[in-house]
């Protein structure tokens, strides 16, 4: 067996300060400087061609005996300059585009690492499809900003500065006339920038919604089919797609208007150059070769001008994408919620103590002033009706929801004083609704184990046996090497829960938390698994949550929750003697089981 080959590049943890584009670009400053140098050399070679054209035209006008030789050398110079320019221009694109891709790569790894560290509250409030859109589409837009966007900004700056300089050397008077249309370009760009940004932001928000809708429907395809909702969901998807189409067209129209405006400005400038420049030649203040060179410089500047609309669109889409990415990077990681991170090493058994624990979610108090202790190696059971707060309690013990300082203690140490990594290395957690990755059963049980040797395989087999998977594995063609499919779709609900339980047992942590992790198996199978668990747990501290009272009879202590409060506590026998909520649950479930047995016998 092999480990799951899912490893991200190591990146530094996101810094607590506000992320910025300039900081991301600075990491690749060497490449950007090298690319800028290549662009500078490219444009220097490009400026050679108009000057050589001037010499060629002036040489032809002079009709000198050696004109043909000079023209030959000029032609050779132009060819060499053009060839070198093409090669170096290609190099500049490779260097800068690669820098942009490196920025995208680093940002994507940093963003994913950051998302993994965010508290449960963030994931409850943000859909999977929206996060996927930001990790893919938005970061691609940022990459285009850093690649073609930065390249064109650098190139346009060099072209304008060098072009205007060469034009003024030929004629300051003609240069002033040639730049008359420039205000039209600036005004058009200013008016379009805000619209392009707004349309880009709205478009990327719509893409997030579209991605979320698609992800939900694909995950729930079986439910859609069973309820024959395919046509209804198709109409909803078509509606979202139409909204995305219309917003895309709005962006295209805005961007499309820029090109003709810049083309008109460039054409008007060319007309001015020919009109005023022709008069300068007629007046003898400029040679024909000078006018040809001047016009060549102006045309050289027209290229970046015509591309300005596309560049503006790239920048605005990149900035809109960055704003959406930045909003996630600015979220406070769960680790940052700790008041301190003293170095604490836990060895052997670990006990838990809860002192006045209250949890509020979305403005509603779920748990209120809970107090209890779990000595090392003991098992605490938690029972209660649906909505009593059992799962929220287990989430709090693992700090999937945050807890106040001084409310949760581990071996006498406030868990807010240690890192989440240290805390969670002590705990194996099997939730009621387990998540299995698209891998083999063995890889899901040993999830996070990079190397599988014979000892690891024996541990996997032992954990599977203790979780009651032995009979199921015999019925599966590939046994532990069976691929479970996306989210474990090829397994039944009970099998998925038992694989998650085996994962918790495999971890061999001092604390095990089972949140109704056998709710999808029948009562008889549950009792068999629980008997096996008692021997497996040994000296491990355990929290056992169950909606079945029969599953918690052997616990050292049982807590009964109702509306987020502990209403009863004690052993099974003492709670039955109290004849309260626990006893009522026990009698109710015992009656149900008796009815089931009668119906089965009939």
N, C-alpha and C positions, 0 to 999 in steps of 0.2 A: 504494500500500500504506500501511496505517496501523499505528502501533505498538499494542502490546497495552495496553488501557486499564485496567491493574491497578495502582492506586496507593492506598496507605493514607494516612490523615491523618498529618501529621507530629506525633509525640509525642516527648517527651524520653525518653532512654534510661532504663530502669528503674534506680533507685538501688540501690546495693549494700546498704543497710540493709534490715532486715526490713520488708516491706510491711505496712500496717495499714489497717483499715477507716476509722479516724478521719482518717487522712491523705487517703484517697480522698474522704471526705465534705467535708473542709475546702476542697478545691478548688472546691466549689460552695456555699461558705458564704453568699454573697450571696443565692442563690436560696432556700436553706433559711431564712435570716433573713426574707426577704420572705414566704415561705410561712407561717412561724410568726406573723409580724405579721398576715397575713390570717386565720389561724386564731384568733388572739387577738380580732380584731375580730368574726369570725363568732360566737364564743362569747359575746362581750359583747352582741351583738344577740340571741343566743338566750336570754340571761338576762333580757332586757327583757320577754319574753313572760310568764313566770310572775309577775313583779312587777305587770304590767298585769292579769293574771287576778285577782290579789289585790285590786287596786283595784276591778275590775269586780264581784267578788262582794261585797266590803264595801259598795260603792255600792248594789247591789241590796238588801242587808240593811238599809241605812239608810232606803230608800224616800224619798229626798229628791226635791223637785219637779223638780230639774234632772238627775235620774238618767239620763233617756233621752239627754240631750245628752252627759253624761260618758261614757256607755256607747258612744256613737257615736265620740267622740274616741279612746277606748281601743281600739275595734275597728280604727279607722284606723291607730293606732299599731302594733298587732299585725300588721296586713297589711303595712305599710311595713317593719317590722322583719324579718318573714319573707321578704319579697321581697329586701331588701338582704342578708340572711343567705344566701339561696340563691345570689345573684350572687357574693358574696365567697367563699363556700365553693367554688364552681366555680373561681374564680380561684386559690384556695389549692391545689387539686388540680392545676391546670394547671402552676403554678410548681414544686411539689414533685415531681410525677411527671416533669416535664421534666428536673429536676435528677437524678433517679434514672436516666433514660435517658441523660443526658450522662455520668454516672459509668460506666454500662455501656459506652457507646461508647468512652470513654477507656480503660477497663480492657481491653476486647477488643482495641483497637489496640495497647496496651502489651503485653498478653500475647502477641499474635501476633508483634510485633516481637521480644519476648524469646525466644520459641520459635525464631525464625529465627537467633538468635545463640547458641543452646545447642550444645554439642559433640555430635559424632556418637554418643558413648556414651549420651547421654540419649535420642536417637531410636531407638537399638537396643533400649533397655529399656522404651520406652513405645509402645504401639500407636497407630495413626492414629485409630481409632475412639474410644479413650479421650481423646485430645487434642481431638478434635472435640466430644465431650460436654462437656468443660470449657470450651471456647470458646463453646459455645451454651447448653446447659441450665443449667450451673452459674452462668454469668454472668447468665442471665435470673433465676435465683433471687436473685442479689446485687442485681439491679436492683429486684426486688420488695421486697427489704429496704430499699433506699434510697428507693423511692417510697412505696407504701402503708404499708410498715413504719414509716418515720420519721414520715409524716403521722399515723398513728394513735397513735404514742407521744406526739408533741407534742400532738395533740388530746386524748388521754385525760388527760394531765397537766394541761392547762388546764381541762378539764371538771371533773376531781376537785377541783382546788384552788379554782376559782371556785365550783363547786357547793357544796362543804362550807362555804366562807365564807358564801355566801348563806343556807344552811340554818342555820348557827350564829347568824346575825343574827336569824332568826325564832325559833329555839328550840335552845339548847345541849342541853337535856335530851332532846328528841326526836331530835336528831342523834346523840347517843351511843347511843340505842337502835337507830337506823336502820343504824348501821355494825356492829352485832353480827355479821351474816353475812360481813363482810369477811374475817376469818381463813379462812373456808371457801374463798373465792376465792384467797387467797394460797397456801394449802396445796395446792389443786388445781393451781394454775399451777406450783408448785414441783415437784410430782410428775410433771406431764406434760412439763415442759420437757426433761428428760433423755431421756425416751422419744421425744419428737418429734425431737430432734436425732439420736438414734441411728438411728431409722427413716429420717430424711431422708438421712443420710450413706450408709446401706446402699442406699437406693433410687437415689441418684445414682451409686454405684459399679456397681450393676447396669445402670443406663442406659449407662454407659461400656462395659461388656462387651457389651451388646446392640448398641450402635452399632458396636463393633469387629467383631462377628460379621457384621452386615449389610454393612459396608463390604468385608470380605474376600470374602463370597459374591458380591456384585455385581461386584467386580473380577475374580473368578475364575469368572464364570458360564459361560464356554465350557468350562473344565476340568470343572466340575460336570456339565454336560450330556454331555460326551464320556465321562465315567466313570459316567453315570447315577446320580449321587449326590444328585439333587434331593430325593428323599424323605427320605434320611438327614439332610441338612442342614436340611430343613424340620422334622423332629422335634427337632433340636437347637435351632433357632430357637424352636419352640413351647415347649420346655422353659425356655429363657431368658425368654421372654415370660411364662410362667406364674410363674416366680420373681419377675419384676418385678411381676406382678399381685398376688401374695400379699403382697409387701412394701408395695405401694401400699395394699392393704386394711388392713394393720397400721397404717400411718400414718393412714388415714382413720378407723379405729376409735378410735385414740388421740385424734385431733383431734375426732372426733365426740362423744366423752364429755365434752369440755370445755364445749361449748355448753350441754347440759342442766344441768351442774353450776352454771354461771354463771347460767343462767335460774332455777334453784331458789333461788340466793342472792338474785337480784334480786326474785323473787316473795316470798320470805320477808321481805325488807326492806320491800317494799310493804305486806305484811300487818302488819308491826310498826308502820309509819308510820300506817296507818289505825286500828289498835287503840289505840296509845298516843296518837296525835294526836287521835283522837275523844274520849278521856278528857280531854285538855288543853282541847278546845273546850267540853266539858260543864262542866269546872271553871272556865271563863272565863279561862283563862290564855292562850288563843289564839283568834283569830277564825276563822270559817269560811273567809274569804278567805286567811288566813295558812296554814291547813291545805292548802287547794287549791294555793297557791303552793309550800309545802314539798314536797307530793307531786309537783308538776310539776318541781321541781328534782331530786328523787330519780329520777324517770323519765328526766330529762335525763341523769343520770349512768348510768342502767341501760344506755343504748345502747352506750357504749364498753365497759361490763362484758360485755355479751353478745357483743361482737365480739372480746373478749380472746383467746378460743381461736384464732380465725383469725389474729390478730396474732402470737400466740406461735408458731404454725405457720410464718408467713412469716419470722419472725426466725430460727427454728431451721433452716429450709431454706436461708435466705440465709447463715447462719453456716457450715452444712455445705458449701455451695457455695463460700464464700470460702476455707475451709480447703483445699479441693481446688485452687482457683486459686492460693492462696498457696504451696502446695507446689511449683508450677512456677516462680513468680516468685522463690522462694528458691534455685533452681538457679543455679549460677555460670556465667555466659556464657563462651563460649570466649575472647572478647577479654580477660576478666578474668584469664585464666591467664597472660598475658604479664607478664614481670618489669618491663618498661618499654616505652614507646612513643616512642622517639626519632624525630624527623622525618628520614626518609631518602627521597631521590628517586633512582630508578633510571632511567637514560637509556641508549638504545642496547641492545646485546646484554647478556644477563645470564647469568652462569655459576652453577652450583650445586656445593656441596661437602657431603658427608656424612661426619661424623667420629664413629665409635663409636655409630651409631644402633641403639637397641634399642626394641622396642615390645611391650608386654604388654597383652592384652585379656582381660577376664573371668578374670584369674588365670593365663592361659596365655601364655607367651612366643612371639610370632609371628615377630619379627625379632630377630636377635642380632648386635650389634657390627658393623654394616655400615659400611664405609669406601670411598668412591669419589669421583671428581670429574668434573664435566661442564664442560669449558671452554666459553666463549662460542661459540655458533654450531655446536656439535658435537651429534651424535645418539648417545645412549646407549640400547642395547637391553637388555631384561631378559627372559630366558627361564627356563623351569623347568616342572616337572610341576605338575598341579593340587594346590593346598594348600601350595605352596612359599613363599608370602608375597608374590607379585608385586603383587596388588591392595592389600594392606596397605602396601606400600612407596609406591605412588602416593598412597594416602590420607595417608600421613605427609608426603610432599613438598608436598601441598596443605594440610596440617594439618587434615584432616578427623578424624584421630586426633592426639592431642597428642604432641609430642616434647620431650625434655629440652633444657634450655638448653645451648648449645654443640655440639649434634649436627647442626644443619642451618644452612648458611651460603649466602647469596646475595650474590654480588659482594663477598665478604669481610665481610658483615654478618650477625650472628646473627639468624635470622628471629624469635627470641623477643624481639628488641629493637624490632621494628616491628609495627604493627597488622596484624591479619588482612586488613583491607581493602587495605592497601598491598601485602601479600604476594600476595593473590589477583588484584590488578590486573595482576600480572606473568605470571599463569599462565592458560592455557586448558586445560581438562580435559575429555576425552571418556571417560566410564567404559564398562566392558564392558556394563553393563545400563543403557542410557540412559533418561532420563525425558523424554517430550515432553508439552507442555501442550496443552490443548484449544484449538488455534488453527491458523492456516495454517502450511504448511511454511516460508514466508518469515518469518513472525513467530517461529517456533521457531528458525530460523537466526540471526536478528538479535535474539534475546531480550534484553530490557533496553534496546534502542534505542528511545527514545520517539518520535523523528521519522524518517520514511522519505522521503528525497529521492532524486533520480536517482542521485547518487553512492552512496548506501546500497544502492539496488537493484542497481547494477552490482557492488558488493562481495558482495551476497547471491548473485547469479548466478555470480560467480567462485568463491566458496566451495563452492557446490553442484556446479559442474563439477569442481573439484579433489577433491571427496569422492565422485565417481563417480555423481552423481545425474542426469546429463543424460538418459540413456536412459529412466530411470524417469519423469522429468518429462514427457517427450514422450508417454508412455502414460497420464498422468493428465489428465483433462478440463480441470481448472483450473490445471495446472502448479504453480507456486510458491504459488498462492492456494488450493490444495487444503486443506480442513480435515482434520486428522489424527485428530480424535476424542479421547476421553479416553485419556490415556497413549499416544496414537499408535496406537490399536487398528485404524485403517483401513490401516495400513502393515504390510509384512512386517518380520520381525526385522532383516534386512539393511538395509532402507530406514530403519528407525528408527536403526540404528547410524550410517548414513551422514549422516542429518540431524544427529545429535549431533556427528559429525566435522566437518560443515560449520559448525556453531555454533562449534566450537573454532577453526577456520581463520578464520572471520569476525572473531573477537575481535582478531586482529592483536597478540597479546601477545608479549613477547620469549621466553616459555617455553611449549612445548606438551607436554602429557602425554597420551598415547594408551594407555589401559589395555585392550589386546586389543579395540580398538573396531571391528575388522573380523572378529571371530570368527564372525559369522553370514553372511558372504559366502564364495563359493567361492574357492579358491586363485588361480585365474586372474584373477578380478575384483580380488582383493586386490593382486596384483602390479601390475595396471594402475593402481590407485589409489595405491599406494606410489610408482610412477614419477612420477605427477603431484605427489605430495606433496613429493618431493625438490626440485622446482623452486619449489614454493610456500613451503616452509619458509625457504629463503634463509639468512639469518644468524640465524634463530631457534634457540634451544637446545631440543632435543627429547628426550623420554623415550618410547621405544617399547616397550611390553610386548606380547608375543605368545606364543601357545602354538605357533605355526608357526615353525620355525627358518628356513624359506625367506624369511620376511618381514623378517628382521633382518640379512640378509647384508651389506647396504651400510652398516651402522652403524659409527661411528668406534670404538666399543668395545661389547662384549657382556658382560653379567654373567649368570652361571648361578646361580640360587638353588636351594637344596635344604634343606627344613626350616628356612627363615628365615635361612640362612647363605649367603654367597657361596662357592661351591665352585670356580668357574672364572671367569676373566676374560681378555679379549683380543679380537682381531679374529676374523672368521669363519675365515680361513685358519689362524691360530695355534691356535685352539680345535680345529679338525679334526685338526691335527698332534698335539695332546695326547692324542687318542684316549680322551677321558674321557666325562663325562656329556653334554656338548654333541654330541660326535661320535655317541654312541649315539642321541640324540634325532634327529639329522639323518638317520642311516641308517634308523632306524625309520620316520620320516615319509616319506622318499624311497621306501621299499618300499611303504608304503601308497598313495602317489600313483601308483606304477607299477601296482599292482594295480587301482586305480580306472580307469586308462587302458586296461588290458587288458580289463576288464569292459565298459567303454564301447565298445571296438572290436568286441567280440563281439556 
